[in-house]
Amino acid sequence: MINGKVAIITGASSGIGEATAMTLAKAGVKVAIGARRVDRLEELSKKIIAEGGEVHFQKLDVTKREECDNFAKAVLDKWGSIDILVNNAGLMPLSFFKNLKVDEWDRMVDVNIKGVLYCTGSVISHMKEKKSGHIVNLSSVAGRVVFPAGSVYCATKFAVAAFTEGLRQEFSVRSNIRVTSIEPGIVATELTDTITDESLQQFVENGKKMETLQAQDIANAILYAVDSPPHVNVNEVLIRPTTQEK
Ligand SMILES: NC(=O)c1ccc[n+]([C@@H]2O[C@H](COP(=O)([O-])OP(=O)(O)OC[C@H]3O[C@@H](n4cnc5c(N)ncnc54)[C@H](OP(=O)(O)O)[C@@H]3O)[C@@H](O)[C@H]2O)c1
């Protein structure tokens, strides 16, 4: 069903974005992959091509609106359509608020919220005009449950969840654009690498000892959502490792 469609995946240089790009490409989707680490994108592109897939890669910093617009334009110039947007780029430098890591708050707001708005803004007119499309946003269990040292990160993921529901109300019925909020629990990726609050060292180590989800598990959920028949709008997918309590 999605064979031949075109998808943009942000933050595709590692983790969930990388696994999603490969999974969609194997399903016959033309994938446009963006992130700041272009060397990683180039490596992934080679792997996708080796699997017989079609790929476009380009540097993308989702905090820069112009880069988001240019990225979407390049994809439209190349393939003439954007059918799926996976707003995956994100970071999680957890910290206790009292430590006032203001730069990290700013980056989370800029990437996790504003990046999602900018990238969605870059494709929405096109999807609206052709009356079809699918926007997949990476929220989190942290978009449903707040935990200590996660106040800012959770705030960004609650924002993504709210934005996703707002998109559904505005565009699903009127413009046939489907929307999905993907809400993973703990997934083994590089996401915890940005944590600088030393008091969270133990928390990070404990997470590494758990039987977590793999990026592929989330890619499978994204494939399920985007490959569902047109009348099915998979609005939310919440996935925890079996061993994760909260
Ligand atoms: N891992 C988990 O446990 C978990 C759970 C729930 C939700 N999530 C969400 O899943 C998404 C993917 O995270 P992940 O776990 O796969 O972590 P990851 O491996 O660290 O991947 C994050 C991706 O975001 C990209 N990124 C960061 N800043 C960017 C920017 N300014 N512009 C463009 N791309 C940027 C990174 O690429 P560059 O550095 O190359 O730009 C990287 O490819 C995030 O939104 C995260 O919040 C993860």
PDBQT file of the ligand as one rigid body, heavy atoms in Angstrom, charges set to zero:
ROOT
HETATM    1  N1  LIG A 301      15.044   6.505  23.030  1.00  0.00    +0.000 N 
HETATM    2  C1  LIG A 301      13.978   6.606  23.791  1.00  0.00    +0.000 C 
HETATM    3  O1  LIG A 301      13.901   6.003  24.869  1.00  0.00    +0.000 OA
HETATM    4  C2  LIG A 301      12.795   7.458  23.342  1.00  0.00    +0.000 A 
HETATM    5  C3  LIG A 301      11.595   7.324  24.035  1.00  0.00    +0.000 A 
HETATM    6  C4  LIG A 301      10.526   8.125  23.676  1.00  0.00    +0.000 A 
HETATM    7  C5  LIG A 301      10.645   9.021  22.634  1.00  0.00    +0.000 A 
HETATM    8  N2  LIG A 301      11.833   9.130  21.970  1.00  0.00    +0.000 N 
HETATM    9  C6  LIG A 301      11.918  10.138  20.909  1.00  0.00    +0.000 C 
HETATM   10  O2  LIG A 301      12.350   9.538  19.708  1.00  0.00    +0.000 OA
HETATM   11  C7  LIG A 301      13.011  10.489  18.895  1.00  0.00    +0.000 C 
HETATM   12  C8  LIG A 301      14.297   9.883  18.355  1.00  0.00    +0.000 C 
HETATM   13  O3  LIG A 301      15.202   9.672  19.412  1.00  0.00    +0.000 OA
HETATM   14  P1  LIG A 301      16.196   8.427  19.500  1.00  0.00    +0.000 P 
HETATM   15  O4  LIG A 301      15.847   7.694  20.716  1.00  0.00    +0.000 OA
HETATM   16  O5  LIG A 301      16.279   7.731  18.221  1.00  0.00    +0.000 OA
HETATM   17  O6  LIG A 301      17.556   9.199  19.851  1.00  0.00    +0.000 OA
HETATM   18  P2  LIG A 301      18.889   9.485  19.026  1.00  0.00    +0.000 P 
HETATM   19  O7  LIG A 301      19.496   8.222  18.526  1.00  0.00    +0.000 OA
HETATM   20  O8  LIG A 301      19.706  10.385  19.875  1.00  0.00    +0.000 OA
HETATM   21  O9  LIG A 301      18.363  10.286  17.743  1.00  0.00    +0.000 OA
HETATM   22  C9  LIG A 301      18.004  11.637  17.787  1.00  0.00    +0.000 C 
HETATM   23  C10 LIG A 301      18.092  12.182  16.371  1.00  0.00    +0.000 C 
HETATM   24  O10 LIG A 301      17.685  13.563  16.402  1.00  0.00    +0.000 OA
HETATM   25  C11 LIG A 301      18.576  14.282  15.583  1.00  0.00    +0.000 C 
HETATM   26  N3  LIG A 301      18.647  15.693  15.931  1.00  0.00    +0.000 N 
HETATM   27  C12 LIG A 301      18.981  16.271  17.111  1.00  0.00    +0.000 A 
HETATM   28  N4  LIG A 301      18.972  17.609  16.992  1.00  0.00    +0.000 NA
HETATM   29  C13 LIG A 301      18.633  17.877  15.707  1.00  0.00    +0.000 A 
HETATM   30  C14 LIG A 301      18.450  19.068  14.966  1.00  0.00    +0.000 A 
HETATM   31  N5  LIG A 301      18.644  20.273  15.509  1.00  0.00    +0.000 N 
HETATM   32  N6  LIG A 301      18.087  18.973  13.666  1.00  0.00    +0.000 NA
HETATM   33  C15 LIG A 301      17.897  17.766  13.087  1.00  0.00    +0.000 A 
HETATM   34  N7  LIG A 301      18.050  16.605  13.736  1.00  0.00    +0.000 NA
HETATM   35  C16 LIG A 301      18.418  16.670  15.034  1.00  0.00    +0.000 A 
HETATM   36  C17 LIG A 301      19.917  13.589  15.739  1.00  0.00    +0.000 C 
HETATM   37  O11 LIG A 301      20.707  13.820  14.575  1.00  0.00    +0.000 OA
HETATM   38  P3  LIG A 301      21.951  14.839  14.472  1.00  0.00    +0.000 P 
HETATM   39  O12 LIG A 301      22.592  14.912  15.824  1.00  0.00    +0.000 OA
HETATM   40  O13 LIG A 301      22.801  14.200  13.417  1.00  0.00    +0.000 OA
HETATM   41  O14 LIG A 301      21.345  16.125  14.011  1.00  0.00    +0.000 OA
HETATM   42  C18 LIG A 301      19.493  12.134  15.798  1.00  0.00    +0.000 C 
HETATM   43  O15 LIG A 301      19.435  11.587  14.506  1.00  0.00    +0.000 OA
HETATM   44  C19 LIG A 301      13.193  11.732  19.754  1.00  0.00    +0.000 C 
HETATM   45  O16 LIG A 301      12.198  12.681  19.421  1.00  0.00    +0.000 OA
HETATM   46  C20 LIG A 301      12.966  11.207  21.162  1.00  0.00    +0.000 C 
HETATM   47  O17 LIG A 301      12.526  12.208  22.041  1.00  0.00    +0.000 OA
HETATM   48  C21 LIG A 301      12.904   8.359  22.287  1.00  0.00    +0.000 A 
ENDROOT
TORSDOF 0
